[in-house]
Amino acid sequence: MFATKLTLILLGALLYLVGTLGWLFWIWPDLLSTGTTEALIYAFVGTCIWLLISFGFIVHIIKTSRPSSGGRR
């Protein structure tokens, strides 16, 4: 059970890292350098989606490390 959880955590972290590096250093600068309105909207929406995924990932890490937080007992 521990090996499965560790594998899933490492896989999720690797996919997040690859997605982040791909967005920040490959796709996002290309969209900004294009300069069209459509490309800038895609860059804005993509950044919003990336921020939501980052926030969700952080909340997930906090919730799994402290499962009792948030409950008023």
DOZA-818320 format. One record per atom (N, C-alpha, C): residue number from 1; x, y, z; chain; atom name; residue in one letter. Coordinates in Angstrom, 3 decimals. Layout:
<NUM,<X,Y,Z>,'A','CA','a'> ...
END
This chain:
<1,<0.819,-1.188,0.000>,'A','N','m'> <1,<0.000,0.000,0.000>,'A','CA','m'> <1,<0.868,1.260,0.000>,'A','C','m'> <2,<1.927,1.249,0.791>,'A','N','f'> <2,<2.797,2.410,0.851>,'A','CA','f'> <2,<3.502,2.643,-0.481>,'A','C','f'> <3,<3.932,1.565,-1.129>,'A','N','a'> <3,<4.622,1.707,-2.416>,'A','CA','a'> <3,<3.685,2.273,-3.481>,'A','C','a'> <4,<2.419,1.890,-3.443>,'A','N','t'> <4,<1.454,2.417,-4.410>,'A','CA','t'> <4,<1.227,3.904,-4.187>,'A','C','t'> <5,<1.062,4.307,-2.938>,'A','N','k'> <5,<0.872,5.727,-2.635>,'A','CA','k'> <5,<2.093,6.537,-3.025>,'A','C','k'> <6,<3.268,6.022,-2.721>,'A','N','l'> <6,<4.497,6.726,-3.064>,'A','CA','l'> <6,<4.644,6.857,-4.575>,'A','C','l'> <7,<4.316,5.798,-5.300>,'A','N','t'> <7,<4.392,5.843,-6.758>,'A','CA','t'> <7,<3.425,6.878,-7.320>,'A','C','t'> <8,<2.200,6.917,-6.809>,'A','N','l'> <8,<1.225,7.890,-7.283>,'A','CA','l'> <8,<1.638,9.316,-6.955>,'A','C','l'> <9,<2.199,9.528,-5.775>,'A','N','i'> <9,<2.660,10.862,-5.394>,'A','CA','i'> <9,<3.803,11.310,-6.296>,'A','C','i'> <10,<4.767,10.418,-6.517>,'A','N','l'> <10,<5.898,10.771,-7.375>,'A','CA','l'> <10,<5.469,10.989,-8.824>,'A','C','l'> <11,<4.535,10.178,-9.303>,'A','N','l'> <11,<4.029,10.355,-10.657>,'A','CA','l'> <11,<3.286,11.679,-10.796>,'A','C','l'> <12,<2.463,12.010,-9.814>,'A','N','g'> <12,<1.756,13.291,-9.835>,'A','CA','g'> <12,<2.701,14.470,-9.786>,'A','C','g'> <13,<3.730,14.375,-8.939>,'A','N','a'> <13,<4.713,15.458,-8.850>,'A','CA','a'> <13,<5.493,15.595,-10.159>,'A','C','a'> <14,<5.837,14.473,-10.777>,'A','N','l'> <14,<6.567,14.518,-12.050>,'A','CA','l'> <14,<5.709,15.120,-13.159>,'A','C','l'> <15,<4.447,14.704,-13.243>,'A','N','l'> <15,<3.556,15.259,-14.256>,'A','CA','l'> <15,<3.329,16.755,-14.039>,'A','C','l'> <16,<3.185,17.158,-12.781>,'A','N','y'> <16,<3.026,18.586,-12.481>,'A','CA','y'> <16,<4.273,19.370,-12.872>,'A','C','y'> <17,<5.436,18.830,-12.554>,'A','N','l'> <17,<6.689,19.507,-12.891>,'A','CA','l'> <17,<6.866,19.626,-14.401>,'A','C','l'> <18,<6.591,18.562,-15.136>,'A','N','v'> <18,<6.712,18.598,-16.597>,'A','CA','v'> <18,<5.705,19.581,-17.190>,'A','C','v'> <19,<4.471,19.548,-16.681>,'A','N','g'> <19,<3.458,20.486,-17.164>,'A','CA','g'> <19,<3.808,21.929,-16.865>,'A','C','g'> <20,<4.337,22.180,-15.673>,'A','N','t'> <20,<4.724,23.536,-15.295>,'A','CA','t'> <20,<5.877,24.036,-16.156>,'A','C','t'> <21,<6.894,23.217,-16.313>,'A','N','l'> <21,<8.034,23.635,-17.132>,'A','CA','l'> <21,<7.623,23.821,-18.589>,'A','C','l'> <22,<6.768,22.936,-19.081>,'A','N','g'> <22,<6.288,23.072,-20.451>,'A','CA','g'> <22,<5.481,24.347,-20.646>,'A','C','g'> <23,<4.635,24.677,-19.673>,'A','N','w'> <23,<3.819,25.879,-19.786>,'A','CA','w'> <23,<4.674,27.141,-19.659>,'A','C','w'> <24,<5.518,27.198,-18.627>,'A','N','l'> <24,<6.253,28.427,-18.349>,'A','CA','l'> <24,<7.396,28.704,-19.318>,'A','C','l'> <25,<8.011,27.665,-19.874>,'A','N','f'> <25,<9.193,27.892,-20.700>,'A','CA','f'> <25,<9.009,27.556,-22.168>,'A','C','f'> <26,<7.826,27.023,-22.563>,'A','N','w'> <26,<7.652,26.674,-23.962>,'A','CA','w'> <26,<6.381,27.283,-24.544>,'A','C','w'> <27,<5.232,26.975,-23.976>,'A','N','i'> <27,<3.962,27.402,-24.564>,'A','CA','i'> <27,<3.655,28.865,-24.254>,'A','C','i'> <28,<3.765,29.257,-22.998>,'A','N','w'> <28,<3.400,30.599,-22.583>,'A','CA','w'> <28,<4.231,31.682,-23.277>,'A','C','w'> <29,<5.568,31.581,-23.329>,'A','N','p'> <29,<6.330,32.613,-24.039>,'A','CA','p'> <29,<6.005,32.672,-25.530>,'A','C','p'> <30,<5.716,31.524,-26.128>,'A','N','d'> <30,<5.360,31.513,-27.548>,'A','CA','d'> <30,<4.040,32.244,-27.778>,'A','C','d'> <31,<3.069,32.043,-26.882>,'A','N','l'> <31,<1.797,32.745,-27.006>,'A','CA','l'> <31,<1.978,34.251,-26.817>,'A','C','l'> <32,<2.823,34.640,-25.864>,'A','N','l'> <32,<3.038,36.062,-25.631>,'A','CA','l'> <32,<3.798,36.725,-26.777>,'A','C','l'> <33,<4.728,36.005,-27.379>,'A','N','s'> <33,<5.500,36.600,-28.477>,'A','CA','s'> <33,<4.677,36.714,-29.749>,'A','C','s'> <34,<3.628,35.899,-29.887>,'A','N','t'> <34,<2.763,36.000,-31.055>,'A','CA','t'> <34,<2.056,37.353,-31.068>,'A','C','t'> <35,<1.510,37.753,-29.941>,'A','N','g'> <35,<0.956,39.089,-29.790>,'A','CA','g'> <35,<-0.453,39.285,-30.311>,'A','C','g'> <36,<-1.076,38.278,-30.877>,'A','N','t'> <36,<-2.453,38.455,-31.322>,'A','CA','t'> <36,<-3.382,38.417,-30.117>,'A','C','t'> <37,<-4.562,38.954,-30.291>,'A','N','t'> <37,<-5.534,38.975,-29.199>,'A','CA','t'> <37,<-5.915,37.562,-28.776>,'A','C','t'> <38,<-6.087,36.694,-29.740>,'A','N','e'> <38,<-6.450,35.308,-29.444>,'A','CA','e'> <38,<-5.355,34.612,-28.633>,'A','C','e'> <39,<-4.110,34.821,-29.009>,'A','N','a'> <39,<-2.994,34.198,-28.296>,'A','CA','a'> <39,<-2.878,34.740,-26.877>,'A','C','a'> <40,<-3.108,36.039,-26.699>,'A','N','l'> <40,<-3.043,36.611,-25.355>,'A','CA','l'> <40,<-4.177,36.096,-24.473>,'A','C','l'> <41,<-5.349,35.890,-25.054>,'A','N','i'> <41,<-6.457,35.314,-24.283>,'A','CA','i'> <41,<-6.128,33.885,-23.880>,'A','C','i'> <42,<-5.553,33.107,-24.811>,'A','N','y'> <42,<-5.135,31.742,-24.485>,'A','CA','y'> <42,<-4.074,31.740,-23.386>,'A','C','y'> <43,<-3.145,32.688,-23.437>,'A','N','a'> <43,<-2.109,32.769,-22.412>,'A','CA','a'> <43,<-2.720,33.098,-21.049>,'A','C','a'> <44,<-3.678,34.012,-21.028>,'A','N','f'> <44,<-4.336,34.378,-19.772>,'A','CA','f'> <44,<-5.131,33.213,-19.201>,'A','C','f'> <45,<-5.930,32.564,-20.050>,'A','N','v'> <45,<-6.748,31.439,-19.602>,'A','CA','v'> <45,<-5.861,30.273,-19.153>,'A','C','v'> <46,<-4.806,30.005,-19.894>,'A','N','g'> <46,<-3.879,28.937,-19.518>,'A','CA','g'> <46,<-3.200,29.209,-18.190>,'A','C','g'> <47,<-2.838,30.472,-17.953>,'A','N','t'> <47,<-2.226,30.820,-16.676>,'A','CA','t'> <47,<-3.226,30.669,-15.537>,'A','C','t'> <48,<-4.478,31.047,-15.766>,'A','N','c'> <48,<-5.513,30.860,-14.740>,'A','CA','c'> <48,<-5.702,29.377,-14.425>,'A','C','c'> <49,<-5.738,28.549,-15.446>,'A','N','i'> <49,<-5.882,27.106,-15.243>,'A','CA','i'> <49,<-4.673,26.552,-14.492>,'A','C','i'> <50,<-3.474,26.993,-14.865>,'A','N','w'> <50,<-2.264,26.531,-14.184>,'A','CA','w'> <50,<-2.289,26.942,-12.707>,'A','C','w'> <51,<-2.737,28.162,-12.411>,'A','N','l'> <51,<-2.819,28.604,-11.023>,'A','CA','l'> <51,<-3.850,27.793,-10.236>,'A','C','l'> <52,<-4.989,27.473,-10.852>,'A','N','l'> <52,<-5.993,26.650,-10.177>,'A','CA','l'> <52,<-5.470,25.244,-9.891>,'A','C','l'> <53,<-4.749,24.668,-10.835>,'A','N','i'> <53,<-4.165,23.343,-10.617>,'A','CA','i'> <53,<-3.124,23.401,-9.500>,'A','C','i'> <54,<-2.309,24.455,-9.492>,'A','N','s'> <54,<-1.298,24.604,-8.438>,'A','CA','s'> <54,<-1.955,24.742,-7.071>,'A','C','s'> <55,<-2.996,25.562,-6.997>,'A','N','f'> <55,<-3.703,25.738,-5.735>,'A','CA','f'> <55,<-4.340,24.432,-5.275>,'A','C','f'> <56,<-4.962,23.717,-6.186>,'A','N','g'> <56,<-5.573,22.437,-5.842>,'A','CA','g'> <56,<-4.541,21.417,-5.373>,'A','C','g'> <57,<-3.376,21.413,-6.013>,'A','N','f'> <57,<-2.305,20.506,-5.627>,'A','CA','f'> <57,<-1.811,20.827,-4.215>,'A','C','f'> <58,<-1.680,22.104,-3.904>,'A','N','i'> <58,<-1.237,22.517,-2.573>,'A','CA','i'> <58,<-2.277,22.148,-1.520>,'A','C','i'> <59,<-3.552,22.398,-1.819>,'A','N','v'> <59,<-4.616,22.038,-0.877>,'A','CA','v'> <59,<-4.652,20.532,-0.656>,'A','C','v'> <60,<-4.471,19.757,-1.727>,'A','N','h'> <60,<-4.463,18.300,-1.605>,'A','CA','h'> <60,<-3.314,17.836,-0.709>,'A','C','h'> <61,<-2.146,18.422,-0.877>,'A','N','i'> <61,<-1.000,18.046,-0.047>,'A','CA','i'> <61,<-1.267,18.387,1.412>,'A','C','i'> <62,<-1.834,19.556,1.679>,'A','N','i'> <62,<-2.116,19.946,3.057>,'A','CA','i'> <62,<-3.184,19.045,3.662>,'A','C','i'> <63,<-4.233,18.741,2.911>,'A','N','k'> <63,<-5.307,17.894,3.434>,'A','CA','k'> <63,<-4.835,16.472,3.715>,'A','C','k'> <64,<-3.960,15.927,2.875>,'A','N','t'> <64,<-3.500,14.563,3.122>,'A','CA','t'> <64,<-2.469,14.501,4.239>,'A','C','t'> <65,<-1.724,15.569,4.459>,'A','N','s'> <65,<-0.748,15.538,5.538>,'A','CA','s'> <65,<-1.390,15.835,6.894>,'A','C','s'> <66,<-2.482,16.594,6.898>,'A','N','r'> <66,<-3.209,16.917,8.127>,'A','CA','r'> <66,<-4.683,16.635,7.909>,'A','C','r'> <67,<-5.108,15.387,7.957>,'A','N','p'> <67,<-6.506,15.071,7.652>,'A','CA','p'> <67,<-7.503,15.617,8.675>,'A','C','p'> <68,<-7.046,15.956,9.868>,'A','N','s'> <68,<-7.976,16.457,10.878>,'A','CA','s'> <68,<-8.190,17.958,10.773>,'A','C','s'> <69,<-7.412,18.661,9.958>,'A','N','s'> <69,<-7.599,20.097,9.853>,'A','CA','s'> <69,<-8.874,20.417,9.100>,'A','C','s'> <70,<-9.538,21.450,9.517>,'A','N','g'> <70,<-10.795,21.846,8.885>,'A','CA','g'> <70,<-12.015,21.328,9.606>,'A','C','g'> <71,<-11.856,20.310,10.421>,'A','N','g'> <71,<-12.992,19.775,11.160>,'A','CA','g'> <71,<-13.079,20.419,12.535>,'A','C','g'> <72,<-14.255,20.824,12.952>,'A','N','r'> <72,<-14.453,21.461,14.258>,'A','CA','r'> <72,<-14.971,20.454,15.256>,'A','C','r'> <73,<-14.095,19.643,15.815>,'A','N','r'> <73,<-14.527,18.653,16.803>,'A','CA','r'> <73,<-13.872,18.919,18.130>,'A','C','r'> 
END
